[in-house]
């Protein structure tokens, strides 16, 4: 119970990686608020957490709306008596070459993926500073903040922005003992992504990923738990990449470097 008596907020916690994170935090003793627009799924996750003996609430929140974010954080504080951990997980993705992306699509992706991190972090940072107990802000990035992802320009821009913004937040919040870090998942199964992993995609991925696996959401959640716990107390402004070696591997699959 490394997070006993801690209170957490997980945005986008109703499904996929967000759900796995919420359950993993609860398994370590944390009370968890699920902030999502999918209320039926969010309520189900909250019920699962309460069955573990923790407190949990589901709050309908469009994280791209700062007023809704402020209300959501206030509800979490009222329900639990404070907040110690924020996981900015909510995100959406689009498809299309950047020159074909409309203003509306660009603004929607930046609003939901990057502005949301600002709104949620701003609201929670004020609580953490006032509490004078330290805390954790953990932002979900992606390996595609580093690697290009064709047809996902607004998404990659937002994830790169999250990593840069996290470093600034980490510096500004360090005097208050609030650590700010990112988790960058690689290919991961979820309700959203599983249909994408066709046999041809998996074949290509397994040539590119040294560990030749696609992650389960729980594997990503384990990294978030580590950053939420005291074991990571001296880490801030960092990106924890969980990708089976995808980003670091510079080999050429099948190539022979030396002639006989």
N, C-alpha and C positions, 0 to 999 in steps of 0.2 A: 504493500500500500504506500507507494512512494509519493502519492499525491493526496493523501488523507487530509481532509479539512481544506482542500483547495477548491476553488470555484472556477469553472471554465465556460467560455462561449466558443462554439464552433459554428461558423457560418457555412451554409451549404451542407449542413450535417444530416440531411434527411436520407441521403443515398450515397453510394459509391465510396470514394476515399473519405469523404466527410463523415459518413456513418461509421466507418471503421475507426476513424480517429476518435469520435465521440465515445464509442464503446470501449476503446482501449484506455482512454483517460478515466472512464468510470471504473474499469477493472482495476485501476491503480488507486482508486479511492476518491476521485474527484466528483463533485456535483457538476452537471453539465446543462447548459442552455443550448438548445438547438434552434438556430436562426435560419429560416428557410421560407420559400414561398410555397413549397409542396407540403401543405399542412397535414394531410392524412399520413404521409410517410414520416414527417417530423414527429407527430404525436406517437407513432408506433415506435420510433427510436427512443423517445423520452420514456415510454412505458417500459421498454426493455431495460433502460438504465435504472428506472425506479425498482424494477424486479431484482436488481443487484443490491438494493438497499441504499442507493444514492438518491439525492434530490435531482429532479430534472424537469425542465419546462420546455415546451415548444412555442416559439414566438414567430408569428408571421412577419417577415421583414424583407423588403426589397432593399438589399444592401447598397444599391446605387442611389438611394434616396437618403440624404443625411438626416432628415427629420425622423424617418422611420428607424434609422440606426440609433439615434439618440434615445428614442423611446424604447427600443429593444434592450439597449444596455441598461437603462433605468429599470426595466422590468427584471432583468437578471440580478441586478444589485438588490432590488427589493425582495426577490424570492430567496436569495442565498445570503444576503447580508454583506456582500462584497464580491469582487471579481479579482482573480489572480492570474488567469491565463486566457489569452485570446488567440484563436486559430482562425486566420483569414483564409478560408478554403474555397468559398463560393467563386464560381467562374463559369463562363460560357465560351463557346468557340464558334467560328464561322468558316465558310469555305469560299475561296475565290482569289484569283490573282489580285495583287494590291491595286493595280490600275483599274480594276473593275469594281472595287469596293466603294459603296456609296457613302456619303456623309453620315447617313442615318446608321448604317452598319458600323462604321468606324466609331461613332460616338457611343453607340450601344455597347460595343465591346470594351472600350476604354472606361465607360461609366461603370459597368458591372465587374470588370476585372481589375482595374487600377484605382479608380476613384473610390470604389468600395473599401479598399484597403486603407486609404486615407481617412475616410469617414469613420470606419470602425476603430482604427488605431487611435485617432484623435479622441474619440469618446472614451475609450478604455484607458488611454494614457492619463487623462484627467483624473479618473478614478484611482488608478495605481499611484499616482503622485500624491493624492490626498490621503490615501491609506497608509503611506510610508512603510509598506511591507515588501517592497520590491515586486517583481512579477515577470511574466513572460509574454511576449508577442511573437507568434510564429506564423510566418507568411508562406503560403504555398506558391512556389514558383514552378518551374518546369525546366527540363534539360533544353527546351527550346527557347529559353532565355539566352542560351549559349549557341546552340545549333540552329541553323535555319529550319523552318518548317514551311515548305511551299504551300501556298493557298491559305495561310493562316497569319498574314502580316499583322493585323490588329492584335491578335492573341500574343504573338511573340513580342510585339512592342510593349504590351501591358506587362508581360512577365519580366522583360528586361527592366522596365520601370520599377516593378516591385522590388527587384534586387537592389537597384540603386537607392531607392527610397528607404529600404530597410537599413542600409548602412548609415544613412543620415539619422534615422530614428534611433539606431543603436548608440550613436555618438551622443545625441541629445538626451537620451534617457539613462545613460550609464550612471550619472550622478545619483539617480533615484533607485539604483540597483534593479533596473528593469532591463532584461536581456531581450534583444530582438534578433531573430535568425530566420532563415528561410530553409524550406525543404524543397528540393527539385527532383520530382519523380521522373523516371523514364517510362517506358511502355508499361501500362498497368491495366489489368482487367477491371471493368466497372460496368454498370448498366449502360452507360453512355458509349464506352469504347469497345466492348466485347464484339459487337457486330462488325467493327472495323477490322478485326484480326482474322481475316480470311487465310486460307492455307498459303496463298502466295505472299501475303504480308508477313505471316509468321516465318516462312522460309527465308525471306529477305532479312527480317529482324535477327534471326538466329545466325545468319552469316555475319551480322554487324555487332551483335551483343555477345561478348565473350562468354557470359554465363548461360547463354542460350535458353533463357526463360523470360516470360512476361510476368511481371510482379502481381501478386495478390494485394488488394488494398490494405490488408493487415500488415504487410511488410513495410509499407509507407508509414502507416500509423505508428509503428514501433519507433521510427525516427522522430516523429513528433513527440511521443512520450519521453524519449531521451532528452529532447530540448526543453521539455516542460519541467524536468526533474532537476534535483540538485547536482546530479552528475555532470551537467553541462553548465554549471554556475560561472565558469570562466570563459565561456564562449559567447561572443556577441558580434553581430555584423557579418555572420558567416552564412554560407550556403552548404547545406548537407545534401549531397547528391546521392540518390538511391536509384541506380539505373542498371545494375548488373554489369557495369563497366562500359556502357555505351559511349559516354563522352570521352573517356580517357583513352580508348583503344585507337591507335593509329595504324594498325596492321592492315594489310590488303588481303582479304580472304582468298585463299587459293593461289596466291602469287608466290613464286620462288625468287628469292632475292639474289641468289648466286648461281652462276652457270657451273656445270660440271667441269 
